Amino acid sequence: TYDEVIGQNGVNDANYNDYLLDQVKPGQLNVYTIHAEVEGIVRRELFEQLLCKARARGIRFKPLGELLPPPPLPRGALVAERLAGREGWLATQGAERR
């Protein structure tokens, strides 16, 4: 996400999009998480530029739902966890429910 990358390793608004696109590994699953309040509002122009640059490189984004297996999805529990480098807690997949 923007907030995890910006300011790290010299990444700033001027080189953010190129940094992200350089992380894409062809032929593998690449997941890019966006936040509506960042990419949709505060950094909307930056996000629009990212989409144009990605298209020029032949990179196509898909909704995660297109990559999930057809229903029924595997069942699991959600657990609130803290992860290093992240502020607050995240919902993560816990042990399978029985």
LUMLOSE-895321 format. One record per residue: x, y, z of N, C-alpha, C in turn; residue in three letters. Coordinates in steps of 0.05 Angstrom, whole numbers, padded with zeros to 5 digits, always signed. Layout:
N
XYZXYZXYZALA/...
This chain:
98
+00017-00024+00000+00000+00000+00000+00018+00025+00000THR/+00006+00047-00008+00021+00072-00010+00034+00078+00017TYR/+00019+00076+00038+00030+00084+00064+00053+00066+00074ASP/+00055+00042+00064+00076+00023+00071+00102+00028+00055GLU/+00099+00040+00032+00122+00043+00014+00134+00071+00014VAL/+00117+00091+00014+00126+00119+00012+00145+00125+00035ILE/+00167+00137+00028+00187+00145+00048+00207+00123+00055GLY/+00203+00099+00045+00221+00077+00049+00240+00075+00026GLN/+00266+00070+00031+00285+00065+00010+00285+00087-00012ASN/+00281+00111-00004+00281+00134-00023+00256+00136-00041GLY/+00235+00121-00035+00211+00123-00051+00195+00148-00043VAL/+00188+00164-00064+00172+00188-00060+00151+00189-00082ASN/+00135+00209-00081+00113+00211-00101+00124+00211-00130ASP/+00148+00223-00134+00159+00225-00161+00167+00197-00172ALA/+00176+00179-00155+00185+00153-00166+00168+00129-00156ASN/+00146+00135-00142+00129+00114-00130+00118+00095-00151TYR/+00107+00105-00173+00095+00088-00193+00116+00070-00206ASN/+00138+00081-00213+00159+00064-00225+00169+00043-00206ASP/+00172+00051-00180+00180+00031-00160+00160+00008-00159TYR/+00134+00014-00157+00114-00007-00156+00115-00025-00181LEU/+00116-00013-00204+00115-00028-00229+00140-00045-00232LEU/+00163-00036-00221+00187-00051-00222+00186-00076-00204ASP/+00167-00076-00185+00164-00099-00167+00149-00122-00180GLN/+00134-00117-00202+00117-00137-00215+00135-00159-00227VAL/+00128-00183-00220+00142-00207-00230+00124-00221-00251LYS/+00131-00219-00276+00115-00232-00297+00110-00261-00292PRO/+00086-00271-00298+00080-00299-00295+00074-00308-00267GLY/+00074-00289-00248+00068-00296-00220+00044-00279-00210GLN/+00033-00287-00188+00011-00272-00176+00024-00248-00162LEU/+00016-00224-00170+00025-00199-00159+00001-00185-00147ASN/+00001-00179-00122-00022-00167-00109-00015-00138-00101VAL/-00032-00119-00110-00028-00091-00103-00053-00082-00088TYR/-00050-00075-00063-00072-00067-00047-00075-00036-00048THR/-00099-00027-00052-00104+00002-00052-00124+00009-00031ILE/-00123+00034-00023-00142+00044-00003-00158+00066-00017HIS/-00184+00065-00015-00202+00085-00028-00195+00113-00019ALA/-00188+00116+00006-00182+00143+00016-00155+00154+00006GLU/-00137+00137-00002-00111+00145-00013-00113+00146-00043VAL/-00113+00123-00056-00113+00122-00086-00138+00134-00098GLU/-00160+00134-00083-00185+00145-00094-00190+00174-00089GLY/-00175+00185-00070-00179+00213-00063-00153+00229-00062ILE/-00137+00224-00041-00113+00241-00036-00092+00238-00058VAL/-00088+00214-00068-00067+00209-00089-00080+00198-00115ARG/-00104+00209-00121-00119+00199-00144-00103+00203-00170ARG/-00091+00226-00174-00076+00231-00198-00052+00212-00201GLU/-00039+00207-00179-00016+00188-00178-00026+00160-00186LEU/-00049+00152-00176-00060+00126-00183-00068+00125-00212PHE/-00080+00146-00223-00087+00146-00251-00062+00144-00269GLU/-00040+00157-00260-00015+00155-00275-00004+00126-00273GLN/-00007+00114-00250+00001+00086-00247-00013+00068-00267LEU/-00039+00071-00270-00054+00055-00288-00045+00059-00317LEU/-00039+00084-00324-00029+00089-00352-00002+00077-00356CYS/+00016+00080-00337+00043+00068-00339+00041+00038-00340LYS/+00024+00026-00324+00021-00003-00324+00011-00013-00351ALA/-00009+00001-00362-00019-00007-00389+00003-00005-00410ARG/+00019+00016-00409+00041+00019-00428+00062-00004-00426ALA/+00064-00016-00402+00083-00038-00397+00069-00065-00402ARG/+00044-00065-00410+00030-00090-00414+00020-00103-00389GLY/+00019-00088-00367+00009-00099-00342-00021-00094-00339ILE/-00035-00115-00333-00064-00113-00331-00073-00120-00302ARG/-00089-00103-00290-00099-00108-00263-00125-00123-00265PHE/-00130-00140-00246-00155-00155-00244-00165-00153-00216LYS/-00192-00153-00212-00202-00154-00185-00195-00182-00173PRO/-00189-00182-00148-00181-00207-00135-00203-00229-00138LEU/-00228-00220-00139-00250-00239-00143-00247-00256-00168GLY/-00234-00246-00188-00230-00262-00213-00209-00284-00209GLU/-00193-00282-00188-00172-00301-00184-00179-00322-00163LEU/-00201-00318-00149-00209-00337-00127-00222-00361-00139LEU/-00220-00384-00126-00233-00408-00136-00263-00404-00135PRO/-00278-00419-00151-00307-00416-00151-00319-00425-00124PRO/-00342-00414-00116-00353-00423-00090-00358-00453-00090PRO/-00358-00466-00067-00354-00453-00041-00324-00448-00035PRO/-00319-00426-00023-00292-00419-00015-00284-00435+00010LEU/-00258-00440+00014-00250-00454+00038-00257-00437+00062PRO/-00265-00451+00084-00273-00437+00108-00248-00433+00126ARG/-00249-00412+00141-00227-00406+00159-00236-00385+00179GLY/-00221-00381+00199-00227-00361+00219-00210-00336+00214ALA/-00221-00313+00221-00206-00288+00219-00196-00282+00247LEU/-00171-00274+00249-00158-00268+00274-00146-00240+00272VAL/-00149-00224+00293-00136-00198+00294-00107-00201+00303ALA/-00088-00192+00286-00060-00196+00291-00045-00169+00286GLU/-00023-00166+00300-00005-00144+00295+00019-00154+00279ARG/+00026-00140+00258+00049-00148+00242+00070-00126+00242LEU/+00095-00134+00242+00117-00115+00243+00115-00097+00219ALA/+00119-00071+00223+00118-00052+00201+00091-00041+00195GLY/+00071-00052+00208+00043-00042+00204+00033-00029+00229ARG/+00018-00008+00226+00006+00005+00249-00021-00008+00255GLU/-00026-00013+00280-00052-00025+00288-00052-00055+00282GLY/-00076-00066+00281-00079-00095+00276-00090-00100+00249TRP/-00087-00124+00239-00097-00133+00213-00114-00158+00218LEU/-00134-00162+00201-00149-00187+00201-00133-00207+00184ALA/-00125-00229+00196-00110-00250+00182-00125-00276+00184THR/-00118-00295+00167-00132-00321+00167-00120-00338+00189GLN/-00138-00347+00207-00130-00365+00228-00134-00394+00221GLY/-00135-00410+00241-00139-00439+00237-00167-00444+00225ALA/-00169-00466+00210-00194-00474+00198-00215-00481+00219GLU/-00240-00471+00214-00262-00478+00233-00272-00506+00227ARG/-00281-00519+00248-00292-00546+00245-00321-00546+00251ARG/
